[in-house]
Amino acid sequence: MLKWLGGALLALSLLSGCGYHVVGSRGPLVADRGVNVILFANKSYRAGLEGVLARNLIDELALRSGGQVLPADQAQLELTGTITSYTTTPVSYTALDTIKEYRAVITAQVILREQQTKKVLWKGDLTEDQTFPVNANIALQQNAEEVAAARICRLLSQDIWRKLTEAY
C-alpha cells in the first residue's frame, strides 16, 4: 500500500508541473522575431572589449536562437548596451607577499528593445569575473589577462541569453 501511495504521489508531482520549460520559449526574445546586435559602448579603460563582447553575443544568440541574429533591416529586436567598467584586483599572494593571481571583473548594462517602436523589453546590469595568474613575462601576463577578459565576455553572453529567455 505504501509503495502504491508513494508511486501515486511521485506521478502526481511529475504531472502537476515542475516548472521546466523549453529554453527560448519564454521571455522577450523568441526565435521568430530576430535580433540585431549593436556594438556596445565601452566606458571602461580597456580598449577592444566591446568587439570581443559583440562577437561572443552574436555567436551565443545565433547558436541558441537558430540563427536569428539578423541585420537591422530584417530584425524586429535590437540588443545594445554599455560596458560600464573593467577592473582588476589582486586576489591571492605568494609566501613572499607578491601577487599570485588577479581577478578581472566586467560590468555591462544591456538593453533589448523593439526596433521600430524603441520600446524597452528588457534592461539589466550584469557582472562577471575571472581569475588569472601573474606572470613575470609581460607578454604572457597580457595574454593571460586577454584570455580572462574573453572568458568573461563569453560568460556575459551566456547570462544575457538566459535573461532574454527567462519568463519575466
DOROLUM-482286 format. One line per 8 residues: number of its first residue (from 1); their letters; for each residue x, y, z of N, C-alpha, C. Coordinates in nm, 2 decimals. Each point is the difference from the previous one (the first is absolute). Example, Ala and Ser with C-alpha at 12.3 -4.5 7.8 and 13.67 -1.06 7.14 Angstrom:
2
1> as> 1.32,-0.57,0.78,-0.09,0.12,0.00,0.09,0.12,0.00 | -0.04,0.11,-0.07,0.09,0.11,0.00,-0.08,0.11,0.08
end
This chain:
168
1> mlkwlgga> 0.08,-0.12,0.00,-0.08,0.12,0.00,0.09,0.13,0.00 | 0.10,0.00,0.08,0.09,0.11,0.01,0.08,0.02,-0.14 | 0.04,-0.11,-0.06,0.06,0.01,-0.13,-0.09,0.07,-0.10 | -0.13,-0.05,0.00,-0.09,0.06,-0.09,-0.03,0.14,0.02 | -0.01,0.04,0.13,-0.03,0.14,0.04,0.13,0.09,-0.04 | 0.12,-0.05,0.02,0.12,0.07,-0.03,0.01,0.02,-0.15 | -0.04,-0.10,-0.08,0.01,0.01,-0.14,-0.11,0.09,-0.05 | -0.11,0.00,0.06,-0.11,0.09,-0.04,0.04,0.15,0.02
9> llalslls> 0.06,0.02,0.12,0.04,0.14,0.03,0.11,0.05,-0.09 | 0.10,-0.09,-0.04,0.10,0.03,-0.09,-0.06,0.04,-0.14 | -0.09,-0.09,-0.05,-0.06,0.03,-0.13,-0.08,0.13,0.01 | -0.07,0.02,0.10,-0.08,0.13,0.02,0.09,0.12,-0.01 | 0.11,-0.01,0.07,0.10,0.12,0.01,0.06,0.02,-0.14 | 0.02,-0.11,-0.07,0.06,0.02,-0.14,-0.10,0.06,-0.10 | -0.12,-0.04,0.02,-0.11,0.04,-0.09,-0.05,0.14,0.03 | 0.02,0.05,0.12,-0.05,0.12,0.04,0.08,0.12,-0.04
17> gcgyhvvg> 0.11,-0.03,-0.07,0.09,0.11,-0.05,0.11,0.03,0.09 | 0.12,-0.02,-0.05,0.12,0.02,0.08,0.07,0.13,-0.03 | -0.06,0.09,-0.09,0.06,0.13,-0.02,0.10,0.00,-0.11 | 0.03,-0.11,-0.06,0.10,0.00,-0.11,-0.07,0.04,-0.13 | 0.07,0.07,-0.09,-0.05,0.04,-0.13,0.11,-0.01,-0.10 | -0.04,0.01,-0.12,0.10,-0.01,-0.11,0.08,0.13,0.00 | 0.13,0.00,0.00,0.08,0.12,0.00,-0.04,0.08,-0.13 | -0.02,0.13,0.02,-0.03,0.08,-0.11,-0.15,0.01,-0.03
25> srgplvad> -0.08,-0.07,0.07,-0.14,0.00,-0.03,-0.08,0.11,0.08 | 0.07,0.07,0.09,-0.06,0.10,0.08,0.09,0.13,-0.01 | -0.05,0.11,0.05,0.08,0.12,0.00,-0.01,0.07,-0.13 | 0.06,0.12,0.00,-0.02,0.09,-0.12,0.07,-0.05,-0.13 | 0.10,-0.08,0.02,0.08,-0.04,-0.12,-0.05,-0.14,-0.05 | -0.07,-0.01,-0.11,-0.05,-0.12,-0.05,0.06,-0.02,-0.14 | 0.01,-0.12,-0.04,0.08,-0.03,-0.13,-0.06,0.07,-0.12 | -0.13,0.02,0.00,-0.06,0.05,-0.13,0.01,0.16,-0.01
33> rgvnvilf> 0.05,0.07,0.10,0.01,0.14,-0.01,0.13,0.05,-0.05 | 0.11,-0.07,0.02,0.13,0.05,-0.05,0.05,0.11,0.08 | 0.13,0.01,0.02,0.07,0.10,0.08,0.12,0.05,-0.07 | 0.02,0.14,0.01,0.11,0.06,-0.06,0.09,0.04,0.12 | 0.13,-0.05,0.00,0.09,0.04,0.11,0.08,0.12,-0.04 | -0.02,0.11,0.08,0.07,0.12,-0.03,0.12,0.01,0.09 | 0.11,0.04,-0.05,0.13,0.01,0.07,-0.03,0.08,0.13 | 0.04,-0.05,0.12,-0.02,0.07,0.12,0.10,0.11,0.01
41> anksyrag> -0.04,0.11,0.08,0.09,0.10,0.03,0.10,-0.05,0.11 | 0.12,0.05,0.00,0.10,-0.04,0.10,0.05,0.11,0.08 | -0.05,0.01,0.13,0.04,0.11,0.09,0.11,-0.05,0.09 | 0.06,-0.12,-0.02,0.11,-0.05,0.08,0.13,0.05,-0.06 | 0.11,-0.01,0.08,0.13,0.04,-0.05,0.06,-0.10,-0.10 | -0.06,-0.12,0.00,0.06,-0.11,-0.08,-0.06,0.00,-0.15 | 0.08,0.04,-0.09,-0.04,0.01,-0.14,-0.03,-0.14,-0.06 | -0.10,-0.01,-0.09,-0.02,-0.12,-0.07,-0.10,-0.09,0.06
49> legvlarn> -0.04,0.02,0.13,-0.10,-0.09,0.06,-0.13,-0.01,-0.07 | -0.04,0.11,-0.06,-0.13,0.01,-0.07,0.00,-0.09,-0.12 | 0.11,-0.02,-0.07,0.01,-0.09,-0.11,-0.01,-0.14,0.04 | 0.07,-0.03,0.11,0.01,-0.14,0.05,-0.14,-0.04,0.05 | -0.07,0.09,0.07,-0.14,-0.03,0.05,-0.09,-0.01,-0.12 | 0.01,0.08,-0.10,-0.09,-0.01,-0.12,0.01,-0.13,-0.07 | 0.13,-0.05,-0.02,0.02,-0.13,-0.06,-0.06,-0.11,0.08 | 0.02,0.01,0.13,-0.06,-0.11,0.09,-0.15,0.01,0.00
57> lidelalr> -0.06,0.11,0.00,-0.14,0.02,0.00,-0.06,-0.06,-0.13 | 0.06,0.04,-0.11,-0.05,-0.05,-0.13,0.01,-0.15,-0.01 | 0.11,-0.06,0.05,0.01,-0.14,0.00,-0.10,-0.07,0.09 | -0.02,0.05,0.12,-0.09,-0.06,0.09,-0.15,0.01,-0.05 | -0.04,0.12,-0.04,-0.13,0.01,-0.05,-0.03,-0.08,-0.13 | 0.10,0.00,-0.09,-0.02,-0.08,-0.12,-0.01,-0.15,0.03 | 0.08,-0.04,0.09,0.00,-0.14,0.04,-0.13,-0.04,0.06 | -0.05,0.08,0.10,-0.11,-0.04,0.08,-0.14,0.04,-0.06
65> sggqvlpa> 0.00,0.10,-0.09,-0.13,0.04,-0.06,-0.02,-0.06,-0.14 | 0.09,-0.09,-0.04,-0.02,-0.06,-0.13,0.04,0.09,-0.12 | 0.10,0.09,0.03,0.05,0.09,-0.10,-0.08,0.13,-0.02 | -0.08,0.04,0.10,-0.08,0.12,-0.02,0.07,0.13,0.04 | 0.13,0.00,-0.02,0.07,0.13,0.01,0.00,0.06,-0.14 | -0.07,0.11,-0.01,-0.02,0.06,-0.14,0.05,0.14,-0.01 | 0.01,0.05,-0.12,0.04,0.14,-0.02,-0.12,0.09,0.04 | 0.03,0.12,0.02,-0.11,0.10,0.05,-0.12,0.00,-0.08
73> dqaqlelt> 0.01,-0.01,-0.13,-0.12,0.01,-0.09,-0.09,-0.12,0.00 | 0.05,-0.11,0.07,-0.08,-0.12,0.00,-0.04,-0.04,0.14 | 0.06,0.05,0.10,-0.03,-0.04,0.14,-0.11,0.09,0.06 | -0.08,-0.06,0.09,-0.10,0.07,0.07,0.05,0.06,0.14 | 0.11,-0.06,0.04,0.06,0.04,0.13,0.14,0.05,-0.01 | 0.05,0.08,0.09,0.14,0.05,0.00,0.05,-0.02,0.14 | 0.12,-0.05,0.01,0.07,-0.02,0.12,0.12,0.09,0.01 | 0.01,0.09,0.10,0.11,0.09,0.01,0.03,0.02,0.15
81> gtitsytt> 0.10,0.08,0.03,0.03,0.02,0.13,0.13,0.08,0.02 | 0.05,-0.01,0.12,0.13,0.07,0.03,0.08,-0.08,0.10 | 0.13,-0.02,-0.03,0.09,-0.06,0.09,0.03,0.12,0.10 | -0.04,-0.01,0.12,0.01,0.11,0.09,0.13,0.00,0.08 | 0.06,-0.13,0.02,0.12,0.00,0.07,0.08,-0.13,-0.02 | 0.13,0.02,0.01,0.09,-0.11,0.00,0.11,0.02,0.11 | 0.01,-0.09,0.09,0.10,0.02,0.11,0.08,-0.13,0.02 | 0.12,0.02,0.05,0.08,-0.12,0.04,0.04,0.03,0.14
89> tpvsytal> 0.00,-0.10,0.09,0.04,0.01,0.13,0.08,-0.13,0.04 | 0.10,0.02,0.09,0.07,-0.12,0.04,-0.09,-0.09,0.09 | 0.01,-0.13,-0.01,-0.09,-0.09,0.08,0.08,-0.10,0.08 | 0.13,-0.02,-0.04,0.08,-0.10,0.08,0.14,0.04,-0.01 | 0.08,-0.04,0.10,0.14,0.04,0.02,0.08,-0.12,0.03 | 0.13,0.01,-0.04,0.10,-0.10,0.03,0.04,0.01,0.15 | 0.09,-0.09,0.04,0.05,0.00,0.14,0.09,0.13,0.02 | 0.06,0.05,-0.11,0.08,0.11,0.00,-0.08,0.13,-0.01
97> dtikeyra> -0.13,-0.01,0.00,-0.09,0.12,0.00,0.00,0.07,-0.14 | 0.02,-0.08,-0.10,-0.01,0.06,-0.14,-0.13,-0.05,-0.06 | -0.06,0.07,-0.09,-0.13,-0.04,-0.06,0.02,-0.12,-0.08 | -0.09,-0.10,0.03,0.00,-0.12,-0.07,-0.11,-0.01,-0.11 | -0.12,0.06,0.03,-0.11,0.00,-0.09,-0.08,0.13,0.01 | -0.06,0.04,-0.12,-0.09,0.11,-0.01,-0.14,-0.05,-0.03 | -0.10,0.08,0.03,-0.13,-0.02,-0.04,-0.04,0.11,-0.09 | -0.05,-0.03,-0.12,-0.05,0.10,-0.09,-0.15,0.00,0.01
105> vitaqvil> -0.06,0.12,0.00,-0.15,0.01,0.01,-0.05,0.10,-0.11 | -0.10,-0.05,-0.07,-0.06,0.09,-0.10,-0.15,0.01,0.04 | -0.05,0.13,0.00,-0.14,0.02,0.02,-0.05,0.07,-0.13 | -0.12,-0.05,-0.04,-0.07,0.06,-0.12,-0.14,0.02,0.03 | -0.05,0.11,-0.06,-0.14,0.03,0.00,-0.06,-0.04,-0.14 | -0.10,-0.08,0.00,-0.05,-0.06,-0.12,-0.15,0.05,-0.02 | -0.03,0.03,-0.13,-0.14,0.04,-0.03,-0.05,-0.08,-0.12 | -0.11,-0.06,0.01,-0.07,-0.06,-0.12,-0.13,0.08,-0.02
113> reqqtkkv> -0.01,0.05,-0.12,-0.12,0.08,-0.04,-0.06,-0.04,-0.13 | -0.12,0.03,-0.03,-0.06,-0.02,-0.13,0.06,0.11,-0.09 | 0.04,-0.05,-0.12,0.07,0.09,-0.09,-0.09,0.12,-0.05 | -0.12,-0.03,-0.03,-0.08,0.11,-0.06,-0.05,0.10,0.11 | -0.06,-0.06,0.11,-0.06,0.09,0.10,0.10,0.05,0.10 | 0.12,-0.06,0.01,0.10,0.03,0.10,-0.05,-0.04,0.14 | -0.10,-0.07,0.02,-0.05,-0.05,0.13,0.10,-0.09,0.06 | 0.04,0.03,0.12,0.09,-0.09,0.07,-0.07,-0.12,0.05
121> lwkgdlte> 0.05,-0.12,-0.04,-0.06,-0.12,0.05,0.07,-0.06,0.12 | 0.13,0.03,0.01,0.08,-0.05,0.11,0.12,0.09,0.01 | 0.04,0.03,0.13,0.11,0.08,0.03,0.07,-0.05,0.13 | 0.12,-0.02,0.00,0.07,-0.04,0.12,0.15,0.02,0.00 | 0.05,0.00,0.12,0.15,0.01,0.03,0.05,-0.14,0.03 | 0.10,-0.05,-0.07,0.06,-0.13,0.02,0.15,0.02,0.03 | 0.05,-0.09,0.09,0.14,0.00,0.04,0.05,-0.14,0.00 | 0.12,-0.02,-0.06,0.07,-0.13,0.01,0.14,0.03,0.03
129> dqtfpvna> 0.07,-0.11,0.05,0.14,0.02,0.04,0.07,-0.13,-0.04 | 0.13,0.01,0.00,0.09,-0.11,-0.03,0.14,0.02,0.06 | 0.05,-0.10,0.06,0.14,0.01,0.06,0.10,-0.04,-0.10 | 0.12,0.07,0.00,0.11,-0.04,-0.09,0.13,0.02,0.08 | 0.10,-0.09,-0.04,0.13,0.00,0.07,0.09,0.12,-0.04 | 0.09,0.03,0.09,0.10,0.10,-0.03,0.12,-0.07,-0.06 | 0.06,0.07,-0.10,0.12,-0.05,-0.07,0.10,0.10,0.00 | 0.13,-0.03,0.02,0.11,0.09,0.00,0.02,0.06,-0.14
137> nialqqna> -0.03,-0.08,-0.10,0.01,0.04,-0.14,-0.12,0.09,-0.03 | 0.03,0.12,-0.04,-0.11,0.10,-0.02,-0.09,-0.05,-0.12 | 0.05,-0.06,-0.10,-0.08,-0.04,-0.11,-0.09,-0.12,0.04 | 0.05,-0.09,0.08,-0.08,-0.11,0.05,-0.11,0.05,0.10 | 0.04,0.10,0.08,-0.10,0.06,0.09,-0.11,0.07,-0.08 | 0.03,0.07,-0.10,-0.10,0.07,-0.08,-0.09,-0.11,-0.07 | 0.06,-0.11,-0.04,-0.08,-0.11,-0.07,-0.09,-0.06,0.10 | 0.04,-0.02,0.13,-0.08,-0.06,0.10,-0.12,0.09,0.03
145> eevaaari> 0.02,0.13,0.00,-0.11,0.10,0.03,-0.09,0.00,-0.12 | 0.05,-0.01,-0.12,-0.09,0.00,-0.12,-0.09,-0.12,0.00 | 0.06,-0.12,0.03,-0.08,-0.12,0.01,-0.11,0.01,0.10 | 0.04,0.06,0.12,-0.10,0.02,0.11,-0.11,0.09,-0.05 | 0.03,0.11,-0.07,-0.10,0.09,-0.05,-0.09,-0.07,-0.10 | 0.06,-0.08,-0.09,-0.08,-0.07,-0.10,-0.10,-0.10,0.07 | 0.05,-0.07,0.10,-0.08,-0.09,0.08,-0.12,0.07,0.07 | 0.03,0.12,0.05,-0.11,0.08,0.06,-0.10,0.04,-0.10
153> crllsqdi> 0.04,0.04,-0.12,-0.09,0.04,-0.10,-0.09,-0.12,-0.04 | 0.06,-0.12,-0.01,-0.08,-0.12,-0.03,-0.10,-0.02,0.11 | 0.04,0.01,0.13,-0.10,-0.02,0.11,-0.11,0.11,0.00 | 0.04,0.12,-0.03,-0.10,0.11,-0.01,-0.10,-0.03,-0.11 | 0.05,-0.06,-0.12,-0.09,-0.03,-0.11,-0.10,-0.11,0.04 | 0.05,-0.10,0.08,-0.09,-0.10,0.05,-0.10,0.05,0.10 | 0.04,0.09,0.08,-0.09,0.07,0.10,-0.11,0.07,-0.08 | 0.04,0.08,-0.10,-0.09,0.08,-0.08,-0.11,-0.09,-0.06
161> wrklteay> 0.05,-0.11,-0.06,-0.10,-0.10,-0.06,-0.10,-0.05,0.10 | 0.05,-0.04,0.12,-0.09,-0.05,0.10,-0.10,0.11,0.04 | 0.05,0.12,0.02,-0.09,0.11,0.04,-0.11,0.03,-0.11 | 0.04,-0.01,-0.12,-0.09,0.03,-0.11,-0.10,-0.11,-0.02 | 0.02,-0.12,0.05,-0.09,-0.11,-0.03,-0.07,-0.05,0.12 | 0.03,0.06,0.12,-0.08,-0.04,0.12,-0.13,0.08,0.00 | -0.10,-0.06,0.07,-0.12,0.07,0.02,0.02,0.12,0.09 | -0.07,0.10,-0.03,0.01,0.12,0.08,-0.14,0.06,0.03
end
